[in-house]
Amino acid sequence: MFEEMLTGWERQQFSRGLAAETVSSTVGFMRRFGRWTGDYPWHWKPGDVEDFTSALLTMQPPRAHSTLRGYHQRIKTFCAYLIDPRYDWGRRCEEAFGTHPIQICHEWNTRTHLSEFEALPVKRPLSYDELEAFFSHADSLVETIITSGKKGALSALRDAQLFKTAYAFGLRRTEVAMLDLADLRSNPNSPQWAGYGVLHVRFGKSFKGGPPRRRSVLAVPEFGWAIEGLKQWVEQARPKFLAHQTNALWVTERKGRVSIRHLDNRFAAIRDGAGLDKNLTMHSLRHSYVTHLVEYGYPERFVQEQVGHSYASTTAIYTSVSNDYKNRILAAALARVYGPTPKGLPS
């Protein structure tokens, strides 16, 4: 009966348009929750949720608030499916077991969405010095491999330029990994970059139940150095992989597309080699992009469109401007109110 319930719920989620990966993860979680309770859904009680949550909080490290909220939402949604009279599970369980499923999640034993940003405080953008250290170390790996005469220089060059592109255009991991050559476009307002002035993202983060969202990201002059590197990769380095059968921008030695796991592993290796904070992840490059665009003075709406956020509040939580930027804003405000800074005083 439990397996029939999971199969029916799986079909319902597919009918809602959820992605196969999401459905598989959710169904697998409910199966694990069932094993953890040692009982079946028609015997589950609210105390099972509370015991489960307590167990997760005693782990090292304890599960984050957002993780627990996601778990509670899965349990709540599954129970809502079971008690919905349109699916008849209550009657079937009464006839077979003399009891029926109930909703075991309520407002007193589940986590709620308390704030816009629920990530751990250690998640942050890279500083300018950290970015320089990261990219310098990535470039040095290429030189080291070439000097040693070993294989792998092209792959190291690819990875270095991939991370620079992710930063220079504010891309998520999937967005940068799924880029094709056809996604590189021209911007008539930026003729100096020829066919690299616009990057068309086709695999943006989707709304639940919807297809991947698309957007076009404009190259900005502050990141011109990365755009020149992208041009060199496409026109000089990538052809050496002889990957004529694929349109993928970032190809592997086996003529395939780089994987998300590879990106995570390579970022961590370069980060550690540069001696940077281990809490920094590849997504930190996207945080850095948003922060630095704001510091460069780009309007809020422009930044929001560049990174593909539906709401300005989402963009705001990515922003962690530096003290230098805040001091410039304060200096401008002081000059506006009290007049120019007297000579001899710091501006």
Contacts in CASP RR format, 6 or more apart in sequence:
PFRMAT RR
TARGET T0000
AUTHOR 0000-0000-0000
METHOD contacts of the structure
MODEL  1
MFEEMLTGWERQQFSRGLAAETVSSTVGFMRRFGRWTGDYPWHWKPGDVE
DFTSALLTMQPPRAHSTLRGYHQRIKTFCAYLIDPRYDWGRRCEEAFGTH
PIQICHEWNTRTHLSEFEALPVKRPLSYDELEAFFSHADSLVETIITSGK
KGALSALRDAQLFKTAYAFGLRRTEVAMLDLADLRSNPNSPQWAGYGVLH
VRFGKSFKGGPPRRRSVLAVPEFGWAIEGLKQWVEQARPKFLAHQTNALW
VTERKGRVSIRHLDNRFAAIRDGAGLDKNLTMHSLRHSYVTHLVEYGYPE
RFVQEQVGHSYASTTAIYTSVSNDYKNRILAAALARVYGPTPKGLPS
1 40 0 8 1.000
1 42 0 8 1.000
1 92 0 8 1.000
1 93 0 8 1.000
1 96 0 8 1.000
2 34 0 8 1.000
2 40 0 8 1.000
2 41 0 8 1.000
5 41 0 8 1.000
5 81 0 8 1.000
5 82 0 8 1.000
5 89 0 8 1.000
6 27 0 8 1.000
6 30 0 8 1.000
6 31 0 8 1.000
8 87 0 8 1.000
9 27 0 8 1.000
9 30 0 8 1.000
9 78 0 8 1.000
9 81 0 8 1.000
10 23 0 8 1.000
10 27 0 8 1.000
12 81 0 8 1.000
13 22 0 8 1.000
13 23 0 8 1.000
13 26 0 8 1.000
13 27 0 8 1.000
14 20 0 8 1.000
14 23 0 8 1.000
16 209 0 8 1.000
17 209 0 8 1.000
17 210 0 8 1.000
18 26 0 8 1.000
18 208 0 8 1.000
18 209 0 8 1.000
19 206 0 8 1.000
19 209 0 8 1.000
22 208 0 8 1.000
26 74 0 8 1.000
29 71 0 8 1.000
29 74 0 8 1.000
30 74 0 8 1.000
30 75 0 8 1.000
30 78 0 8 1.000
33 52 0 8 1.000
33 75 0 8 1.000
34 40 0 8 1.000
34 41 0 8 1.000
36 52 0 8 1.000
36 55 0 8 1.000
37 44 0 8 1.000
37 48 0 8 1.000
37 52 0 8 1.000
39 48 0 8 1.000
41 78 0 8 1.000
41 79 0 8 1.000
41 82 0 8 1.000
41 101 0 8 1.000
42 90 0 8 1.000
42 93 0 8 1.000
42 97 0 8 1.000
42 99 0 8 1.000
42 100 0 8 1.000
42 101 0 8 1.000
43 99 0 8 1.000
44 79 0 8 1.000
44 101 0 8 1.000
44 102 0 8 1.000
44 104 0 8 1.000
45 102 0 8 1.000
45 104 0 8 1.000
46 104 0 8 1.000
46 105 0 8 1.000
46 106 0 8 1.000
46 109 0 8 1.000
47 104 0 8 1.000
47 109 0 8 1.000
48 104 0 8 1.000
49 72 0 8 1.000
49 75 0 8 1.000
49 104 0 8 1.000
49 105 0 8 1.000
49 109 0 8 1.000
49 110 0 8 1.000
50 109 0 8 1.000
52 71 0 8 1.000
53 68 0 8 1.000
53 71 0 8 1.000
53 72 0 8 1.000
53 109 0 8 1.000
56 62 0 8 1.000
56 63 0 8 1.000
56 67 0 8 1.000
56 68 0 8 1.000
56 71 0 8 1.000
57 63 0 8 1.000
57 68 0 8 1.000
63 71 0 8 1.000
64 118 0 8 1.000
64 119 0 8 1.000
64 120 0 8 1.000
65 111 0 8 1.000
65 114 0 8 1.000
65 118 0 8 1.000
66 118 0 8 1.000
66 119 0 8 1.000
68 111 0 8 1.000
69 110 0 8 1.000
69 111 0 8 1.000
69 112 0 8 1.000
69 113 0 8 1.000
69 118 0 8 1.000
70 111 0 8 1.000
72 105 0 8 1.000
72 110 0 8 1.000
72 111 0 8 1.000
73 110 0 8 1.000
75 104 0 8 1.000
75 105 0 8 1.000
76 103 0 8 1.000
76 105 0 8 1.000
76 110 0 8 1.000
79 101 0 8 1.000
79 102 0 8 1.000
79 103 0 8 1.000
79 104 0 8 1.000
79 105 0 8 1.000
80 103 0 8 1.000
81 87 0 8 1.000
81 89 0 8 1.000
82 89 0 8 1.000
82 90 0 8 1.000
82 101 0 8 1.000
83 89 0 8 1.000
83 90 0 8 1.000
83 100 0 8 1.000
83 101 0 8 1.000
83 102 0 8 1.000
83 103 0 8 1.000
89 100 0 8 1.000
89 101 0 8 1.000
90 100 0 8 1.000
90 101 0 8 1.000
91 100 0 8 1.000
93 99 0 8 1.000
93 100 0 8 1.000
93 101 0 8 1.000
94 100 0 8 1.000
116 313 0 8 1.000
116 314 0 8 1.000
116 316 0 8 1.000
116 317 0 8 1.000
117 317 0 8 1.000
120 279 0 8 1.000
122 277 0 8 1.000
122 279 0 8 1.000
123 279 0 8 1.000
123 281 0 8 1.000
123 283 0 8 1.000
123 284 0 8 1.000
123 287 0 8 1.000
124 279 0 8 1.000
124 280 0 8 1.000
124 284 0 8 1.000
124 287 0 8 1.000
124 320 0 8 1.000
125 284 0 8 1.000
125 287 0 8 1.000
125 288 0 8 1.000
125 290 0 8 1.000
125 291 0 8 1.000
125 292 0 8 1.000
125 318 0 8 1.000
125 320 0 8 1.000
126 134 0 8 1.000
126 276 0 8 1.000
126 280 0 8 1.000
126 284 0 8 1.000
126 285 0 8 1.000
126 287 0 8 1.000
126 288 0 8 1.000
127 322 0 8 1.000
128 292 0 8 1.000
128 322 0 8 1.000
130 274 0 8 1.000
130 276 0 8 1.000
130 277 0 8 1.000
130 280 0 8 1.000
131 167 0 8 1.000
131 288 0 8 1.000
133 274 0 8 1.000
133 275 0 8 1.000
133 276 0 8 1.000
134 163 0 8 1.000
134 270 0 8 1.000
134 271 0 8 1.000
134 274 0 8 1.000
134 276 0 8 1.000
135 160 0 8 1.000
135 163 0 8 1.000
135 164 0 8 1.000
136 274 0 8 1.000
137 270 0 8 1.000
137 273 0 8 1.000
137 274 0 8 1.000
138 156 0 8 1.000
138 159 0 8 1.000
138 160 0 8 1.000
138 163 0 8 1.000
138 270 0 8 1.000
139 160 0 8 1.000
141 156 0 8 1.000
141 160 0 8 1.000
141 270 0 8 1.000
142 153 0 8 1.000
142 156 0 8 1.000
142 157 0 8 1.000
142 160 0 8 1.000
145 151 0 8 1.000
145 152 0 8 1.000
145 153 0 8 1.000
145 156 0 8 1.000
146 153 0 8 1.000
154 237 0 8 1.000
154 240 0 8 1.000
154 241 0 8 1.000
155 252 0 8 1.000
155 253 0 8 1.000
157 233 0 8 1.000
157 237 0 8 1.000
158 233 0 8 1.000
158 237 0 8 1.000
158 238 0 8 1.000
158 250 0 8 1.000
158 251 0 8 1.000
158 258 0 8 1.000
159 266 0 8 1.000
159 270 0 8 1.000
161 226 0 8 1.000
161 229 0 8 1.000
161 230 0 8 1.000
161 232 0 8 1.000
161 233 0 8 1.000
161 237 0 8 1.000
162 176 0 8 1.000
162 250 0 8 1.000
162 258 0 8 1.000
162 263 0 8 1.000
163 266 0 8 1.000
163 267 0 8 1.000
163 270 0 8 1.000
163 282 0 8 1.000
163 285 0 8 1.000
164 225 0 8 1.000
164 226 0 8 1.000
164 229 0 8 1.000
164 230 0 8 1.000
165 171 0 8 1.000
165 176 0 8 1.000
165 199 0 8 1.000
165 226 0 8 1.000
165 230 0 8 1.000
166 173 0 8 1.000
166 176 0 8 1.000
166 282 0 8 1.000
166 285 0 8 1.000
166 286 0 8 1.000
167 223 0 8 1.000
167 226 0 8 1.000
167 285 0 8 1.000
167 286 0 8 1.000
167 288 0 8 1.000
167 289 0 8 1.000
168 219 0 8 1.000
168 223 0 8 1.000
168 224 0 8 1.000
168 226 0 8 1.000
168 227 0 8 1.000
168 230 0 8 1.000
168 289 0 8 1.000
169 176 0 8 1.000
169 199 0 8 1.000
169 217 0 8 1.000
169 219 0 8 1.000
169 223 0 8 1.000
169 289 0 8 1.000
169 306 0 8 1.000
170 217 0 8 1.000
170 285 0 8 1.000
170 286 0 8 1.000
170 289 0 8 1.000
170 290 0 8 1.000
170 306 0 8 1.000
170 307 0 8 1.000
171 199 0 8 1.000
171 201 0 8 1.000
171 217 0 8 1.000
171 286 0 8 1.000
172 204 0 8 1.000
172 205 0 8 1.000
172 283 0 8 1.000
172 286 0 8 1.000
173 260 0 8 1.000
173 263 0 8 1.000
173 264 0 8 1.000
173 282 0 8 1.000
173 283 0 8 1.000
174 203 0 8 1.000
174 204 0 8 1.000
174 205 0 8 1.000
174 260 0 8 1.000
175 201 0 8 1.000
175 203 0 8 1.000
175 204 0 8 1.000
176 250 0 8 1.000
176 263 0 8 1.000
177 250 0 8 1.000
177 257 0 8 1.000
177 258 0 8 1.000
177 259 0 8 1.000
177 260 0 8 1.000
177 263 0 8 1.000
178 202 0 8 1.000
178 203 0 8 1.000
178 257 0 8 1.000
179 199 0 8 1.000
179 201 0 8 1.000
179 248 0 8 1.000
179 249 0 8 1.000
179 250 0 8 1.000
180 202 0 8 1.000
180 247 0 8 1.000
180 248 0 8 1.000
180 249 0 8 1.000
181 234 0 8 1.000
181 247 0 8 1.000
181 248 0 8 1.000
181 249 0 8 1.000
182 200 0 8 1.000
182 247 0 8 1.000
183 199 0 8 1.000
183 200 0 8 1.000
183 201 0 8 1.000
183 202 0 8 1.000
183 249 0 8 1.000
184 195 0 8 1.000
184 196 0 8 1.000
184 197 0 8 1.000
184 198 0 8 1.000
184 199 0 8 1.000
184 200 0 8 1.000
184 230 0 8 1.000
184 234 0 8 1.000
184 249 0 8 1.000
185 195 0 8 1.000
185 197 0 8 1.000
185 198 0 8 1.000
185 199 0 8 1.000
185 200 0 8 1.000
185 216 0 8 1.000
186 193 0 8 1.000
186 194 0 8 1.000
186 195 0 8 1.000
186 196 0 8 1.000
186 197 0 8 1.000
186 198 0 8 1.000
187 193 0 8 1.000
187 195 0 8 1.000
187 197 0 8 1.000
187 198 0 8 1.000
187 218 0 8 1.000
187 219 0 8 1.000
190 197 0 8 1.000
190 218 0 8 1.000
190 219 0 8 1.000
193 219 0 8 1.000
193 224 0 8 1.000
193 227 0 8 1.000
193 231 0 8 1.000
194 231 0 8 1.000
196 219 0 8 1.000
196 227 0 8 1.000
196 230 0 8 1.000
196 231 0 8 1.000
196 234 0 8 1.000
197 218 0 8 1.000
197 219 0 8 1.000
197 227 0 8 1.000
198 216 0 8 1.000
198 217 0 8 1.000
198 218 0 8 1.000
198 219 0 8 1.000
199 216 0 8 1.000
199 217 0 8 1.000
199 219 0 8 1.000
200 214 0 8 1.000
200 215 0 8 1.000
200 216 0 8 1.000
200 217 0 8 1.000
201 214 0 8 1.000
201 215 0 8 1.000
201 216 0 8 1.000
201 217 0 8 1.000
202 212 0 8 1.000
202 214 0 8 1.000
203 212 0 8 1.000
204 212 0 8 1.000
204 213 0 8 1.000
204 214 0 8 1.000
204 215 0 8 1.000
204 308 0 8 1.000
205 212 0 8 1.000
205 213 0 8 1.000
206 212 0 8 1.000
206 213 0 8 1.000
207 213 0 8 1.000
213 308 0 8 1.000
215 305 0 8 1.000
215 308 0 8 1.000
217 306 0 8 1.000
218 306 0 8 1.000
219 227 0 8 1.000
220 293 0 8 1.000
220 296 0 8 1.000
220 298 0 8 1.000
222 292 0 8 1.000
222 296 0 8 1.000
234 249 0 8 1.000
238 249 0 8 1.000
238 251 0 8 1.000
241 251 0 8 1.000
241 252 0 8 1.000
241 253 0 8 1.000
241 255 0 8 1.000
242 255 0 8 1.000
243 251 0 8 1.000
243 255 0 8 1.000
243 256 0 8 1.000
245 255 0 8 1.000
246 255 0 8 1.000
246 256 0 8 1.000
246 257 0 8 1.000
248 256 0 8 1.000
248 257 0 8 1.000
248 258 0 8 1.000
250 257 0 8 1.000
250 258 0 8 1.000
251 257 0 8 1.000
251 258 0 8 1.000
252 258 0 8 1.000
263 282 0 8 1.000
264 281 0 8 1.000
264 282 0 8 1.000
267 281 0 8 1.000
267 282 0 8 1.000
268 278 0 8 1.000
271 277 0 8 1.000
271 278 0 8 1.000
271 280 0 8 1.000
272 278 0 8 1.000
286 307 0 8 1.000
286 318 0 8 1.000
287 318 0 8 1.000
287 320 0 8 1.000
289 307 0 8 1.000
290 303 0 8 1.000
290 307 0 8 1.000
290 315 0 8 1.000
290 318 0 8 1.000
290 319 0 8 1.000
291 318 0 8 1.000
291 319 0 8 1.000
291 320 0 8 1.000
291 321 0 8 1.000
291 322 0 8 1.000
293 302 0 8 1.000
293 303 0 8 1.000
293 306 0 8 1.000
294 300 0 8 1.000
294 303 0 8 1.000
294 319 0 8 1.000
294 321 0 8 1.000
294 325 0 8 1.000
295 321 0 8 1.000
295 322 0 8 1.000
295 324 0 8 1.000
295 325 0 8 1.000
300 312 0 8 1.000
300 315 0 8 1.000
301 312 0 8 1.000
303 315 0 8 1.000
304 311 0 8 1.000
304 312 0 8 1.000
304 314 0 8 1.000
304 315 0 8 1.000
307 315 0 8 1.000
307 318 0 8 1.000
309 315 0 8 1.000
331 341 0 8 1.000
331 347 0 8 1.000
334 341 0 8 1.000
335 341 0 8 1.000
341 347 0 8 1.000
END
